[in-house]
């Protein structure tokens, strides 16, 4: 049996009681807070093709990073909107129950925060590893 619990704005008393119950049964609980192979595959498949291209390019890049120059068809081409596309899929996944609402985006935009995106990179090595395995990217392709 698998049970998923989400509680918004619990009272302090309820939170303490629930955490005590979970702690009492810790040995039989499984908690996975990060990106694993099934989640990575689901995230990728929910993306639009151009966002999938960015993600695969970052997988193939050094240390899970791809520069904007490698992604743009010409120097004036915009990469605007892709970071928000990743966020939309992340939110959809939380709504659909694919992962918890606190999941962080697996890939982040690089840049000053305004202006042209300078590239994308995977959040961390564990996330990079999960997506590499999920999408069947071999070491030679990376």
SERO-4910 file (N, C-alpha, C, O; in steps of 0.05 Angstrom, whole numbers):
BEGIN
 pado doro    nc1    nc2    nc3   cac1   cac2   cac3    cc1    cc2    cc3    oc1    oc2    oc3
  Unk    A     17    -23      0      0      0      0     18     25      0     38     26     13
  Unk    A     10     45    -15     24     70    -16      5     92     -9    -17     94    -20
  Unk    A     13    109     10     -4    131     19     12    157     16     35    158     25
  Unk    A      0    176      4     13    203      1     -3    222     18    -28    224     15
  Unk    A     10    237     35     -3    256     53      7    284     47     31    289     45
  Unk    A    -12    302     44     -5    330     41    -23    346     60    -48    344     58
  Unk    A    -11    362     77    -27    377     96    -19    407     94      4    414     97
  Unk    A    -39    424     87    -34    452     85    -41    465    112    -63    461    122
  Unk    A    -23    481    121    -27    497    146    -37    480    169    -57    486    181
  Unk    A    -22    460    177    -30    444    200    -27    460    226    -10    477    228
  Unk    A    -43    453    245    -39    466    271    -13    454    283     -6    432    276
  Unk    A     -1    468    301     24    457    313     19    430    327     36    412    326
  Unk    A     -4    427    339    -11    402    353    -13    379    333     -2    357    338
  Unk    A    -28    384    311    -31    363    291     -4    355    279      2    332    276
  Unk    A     12    375    273     39    370    261     55    353    280     68    334    271
  Unk    A     56    359    305     71    343    325     61    315    327     77    296    327
  Unk    A     35    311    327     23    284    329     30    268    304     36    244    305
  Unk    A     27    280    280     33    266    255     62    258    254     69    236    246
  Unk    A     80    277    260    108    271    260    116    249    280    133    233    274
  Unk    A    103    249    303    108    228    322     99    201    312    112    181    316
  Unk    A     76    200    298     66    175    287     85    165    265     92    142    264
  Unk    A     94    183    248    112    176    227    139    166    238    150    146    229
  Unk    A    148    179    259    173    171    272    170    143    284    189    127    283
  Unk    A    147    137    295    142    111    308    144     89    287    152     67    294
  Unk    A    136     94    262    136     74    241    157     79    220    155     70    197
  Unk    A    178     92    228    200     99    210    211     76    194    217     79    170
  Unk    A    213     52    206    225     29    192    209     21    168    220      9    149
  Unk    A    183     26    168    167     17    145    161     39    125    145     35    107
  Unk    A    173     63    129    168     85    111    190     88     90    213     81     95
  Unk    A    182     98     68    200    104     46    196    133     39    174    141     32
  Unk    A    217    149     40    215    177     33    236    183     12    260    179     17
  Unk    A    227    194    -10    246    201    -31    242    230    -39    223    236    -54
  Unk    A    258    248    -29    254    276    -33    265    287    -59    258    309    -67
  Unk    A    281    272    -73    295    283    -97    287    270   -123    267    256   -125
  Unk    A    303    277   -143    298    266   -170    308    238   -172    332    233   -166
  Unk    A    291    220   -181    299    192   -186    293    186   -215    283    204   -230
  Unk    A    298    162   -224    295    155   -252    266    158   -261    261    170   -282
  Unk    A    246    147   -247    218    150   -257    209    180   -258    196    188   -277
  Unk    A    217    195   -238    209    223   -238    223    238   -261    210    255   -274
  Unk    A    248    232   -265    263    246   -287    250    239   -314    247    257   -330
  Unk    A    243    214   -318    230    206   -343    203    221   -347    197    231   -369
  Unk    A    188    222   -326    161    235   -327    165    265   -333    150    276   -349
  Unk    A    184    278   -319    189    306   -323    196    311   -352    185    329   -365
  Unk    A    215    295   -363    224    299   -390    201    295   -410    198    311   -428
  Unk    A    185    274   -406    163    268   -425    141    290   -424    127    293   -444
  Unk    A    139    304   -402    118    325   -400    127    351   -413    111    369   -416
  Unk    A    153    354   -419    163    378   -431    156    380   -461    153    360   -474
  Unk    A    155    405   -471    152    410   -500    179    402   -513    199    402   -500
  Unk    A    178    395   -539    203    387   -553    227    406   -550    249    396   -547
  Unk    A    222    432   -552    245    450   -550    257    450   -522    282    452   -519
  Unk    A    241    447   -501    251    445   -474    265    419   -470    285    417   -455
  Unk    A    255    397   -483    269    371   -482    297    374   -494    316    362   -484
  Unk    A    299    389   -516    324    393   -529    344    407   -510    368    399   -509
  Unk    A    335    427   -495    353    441   -476    362    421   -455    386    421   -448
  Unk    A    344    405   -445    351    387   -423    371    366   -434    391    360   -420
  Unk    A    367    355   -458    386    336   -469    413    349   -475    434    336   -472
  Unk    A    413    374   -484    438    387   -489    454    391   -463    478    389   -463
  Unk    A    440    397   -442    453    400   -416    464    373   -407    486    372   -395
  Unk    A    449    352   -412    459    325   -405    485    319   -420    504    307   -408
  Unk    A    487    327   -445    510    322   -461    533    340   -455    556    335   -463
  Unk    A    528    363   -442    548    382   -437    567    374   -414    561    355   -399
  Unk    A    588    389   -411    607    384   -389    594    391   -363    583    413   -359
  Unk    A    595    373   -344    583    376   -317    554    384   -317    544    398   -300
  Unk    A    539    374   -337    510    379   -338    503    408   -345    482    418   -336
  Unk    A    519    421   -361    515    449   -368    517    453   -398    532    440   -411
  Unk    A    500    471   -408    501    478   -436    499    509   -438    484    521   -424
  Unk    A    515    520   -456    515    549   -459    492    557   -478    483    541   -495
  Unk    A    483    581   -476    462    591   -493    471    592   -522    455    587   -540
  Unk    A    497    597   -527    507    598   -554    504    571   -568    499    570   -592
  Unk    A    506    549   -553    502    523   -564    473    517   -571    467    500   -588
  Unk    A    455    531   -558    426    526   -561    413    544   -582    394    537   -595
  Unk    A    424    568   -585    412    587   -603    419    581   -632    442    573   -638
  Unk    A    399    583   -650    404    579   -678    420    603   -690    435    600   -710
  Unk    A    416    627   -678    432    650   -686    435    667   -661    420    663   -641
  Unk    A    453    686   -661    459    701   -636    436    719   -626    436    726   -603
  Unk    A    417    725   -643    394    741   -635    371    724   -626    351    735   -616
  Unk    A    372    698   -629    350    681   -622    346    681   -591    366    682   -576
  Unk    A    321    681   -583    315    682   -555    310    654   -543    300    637   -556
  Unk    A    319    651   -518    312    627   -503    292    633   -482    288    617   -464
  Unk    A    279    656   -484    260    665   -465    237    645   -462    227    634   -482
  Unk    A    228    641   -438    205    624   -433    211    595   -425    193    581   -415
  Unk    A    235    586   -430    241    558   -424    244    553   -394    235    532   -384
  Unk    A    255    571   -379    257    568   -350    229    566   -339    224    550   -321
  Unk    A    210    582   -349    183    581   -339    169    555   -349    151    545   -335
  Unk    A    177    544   -372    166    519   -381    174    496   -362    158    479   -356
  Unk    A    199    497   -352    208    477   -333    192    480   -307    184    460   -294
  Unk    A    187    505   -299    171    510   -274    142    500   -278    131    489   -259
  Unk    A    131    505   -301    103    495   -305    101    465   -303     82    455   -291
  Unk    A    120    451   -314    119    421   -312    124    413   -283    112    394   -274
  Unk    A    141    427   -269    146    421   -241    120    424   -225    114    407   -208
  Unk    A    106    446   -229     81    451   -215     59    431   -223     44    421   -206
  Unk    A     58    424   -249     39    404   -258     44    378   -245     25    364   -236
  Unk    A     69    370   -243     76    345   -230     68    344   -201     59    323   -191
  Unk    A     70    366   -187     61    367   -159     31    364   -158     20    351   -140
  Unk    A     17    378   -176    -12    376   -177    -22    348   -184    -41    338   -172
  Unk    A     -8    335   -202    -16    308   -211     -7    287   -191    -15    263   -194
  Unk    A     10    294   -172     20    274   -153     44    259   -162     50    237   -151
  Unk    A     58    269   -183     82    256   -193    105    259   -174    123    242   -172
  Unk    A    105    281   -159    126    287   -138    113    307   -119     92    317   -124
  Unk    A    127    312    -97    117    330    -77    120    359    -85    136    366   -103
  Unk    A    104    377    -73    103    405    -81    129    420    -75    133    442    -85
  Unk    A    146    409    -59    171    422    -52    194    415    -71    217    424    -66
  Unk    A    189    400    -92    211    392   -110    223    417   -123    209    436   -131
  Unk    A    249    417   -126    263    439   -140    267    431   -169    270    408   -175
  Unk    A    267    451   -186    271    446   -214    297    431   -219    317    439   -206
  Unk    A    297    411   -235    322    396   -240    343    412   -256    367    407   -254
  Unk    A    333    432   -271    351    447   -288    346    477   -283    323    485   -281
  Unk    A    367    492   -283    364    521   -277    377    538   -299    397    530   -311
  Unk    A    365    561   -304    376    580   -323    400    594   -311    400    601   -287
  Unk    A    420    599   -327    444    613   -318    442    642   -330    434    646   -353
  Unk    A    449    661   -314    449    688   -323    445    708   -301    443    701   -277
  Unk    A    445    733   -308    443    754   -288    416    758   -276    413    774   -257
  Unk    A    396    744   -285    369    748   -275    352    765   -293    327    764   -291
  Unk    A    364    780   -310    349    796   -330    366    796   -355    391    793   -354
  Unk    A    354    799   -377    369    798   -402    370    769   -413    355    752   -404
  Unk    A    388    765   -432    389    739   -445    400    718   -426    417    722   -409
  Unk    A    388    694   -428    397    671   -413    425    663   -423    429    664   -448
  Unk    A    443    657   -405    470    650   -413    474    620   -416    495    611   -426
  Unk    A    454    604   -408    456    576   -410    439    562   -389    423    575   -375
  Unk    A    441    536   -388    426    520   -369    444    499   -357    464    491   -369
  Unk    A    438    491   -332    454    470   -319    436    454   -301    416    464   -291
  Unk    A    444    429   -296    429    413   -277    436    423   -249    458    432   -243
  Unk    A    416    421   -232    418    431   -205    442    420   -189    456    434   -176
  Unk    A    445    393   -190    467    380   -175    474    354   -188    460    345   -207
  Unk    A    494    341   -178    504    316   -190    484    293   -188    481    277   -206
  Unk    A    469    291   -165    449    270   -162    427    273   -183    418    253   -194
  Unk    A    418    298   -188    398    303   -208    408    296   -235    394    284   -251
  Unk    A    432    305   -242    445    298   -267    446    268   -271    440    258   -293
  Unk    A    454    253   -251    456    224   -252    428    212   -258    426    193   -274
  Unk    A    407    221   -244    380    210   -248    371    214   -276    360    196   -288
  Unk    A    375    238   -287    366    243   -315    383    228   -335    372    219   -355
  Unk    A    409    226   -330    426    210   -348    416    181   -350    414    170   -372
  Unk    A    410    169   -327    400    142   -327    372    140   -339    366    121   -353
  Unk    A    355    159   -333    327    159   -342    325    161   -372    308    149   -385
  Unk    A    343    177   -384    342    181   -413    361    164   -428    364    167   -453
  Unk    A    375    146   -414    393    128   -427    417    140   -441    426    131   -462
  Unk    A    427    162   -429    451    175   -439    475    160   -429    478    158   -404
  Unk    A    492    151   -446    516    137   -438    539    156   -433    537    180   -441
  Unk    A    559    147   -419    582    164   -412    595    175   -437    605    198   -437
  Unk    A    595    161   -459    606    171   -484    591    194   -496    602    210   -511
  Unk    A    565    195   -491    548    217   -501    551    242   -484    545    264   -493
  Unk    A    560    238   -459    564    261   -441    591    270   -442    599    288   -428
***
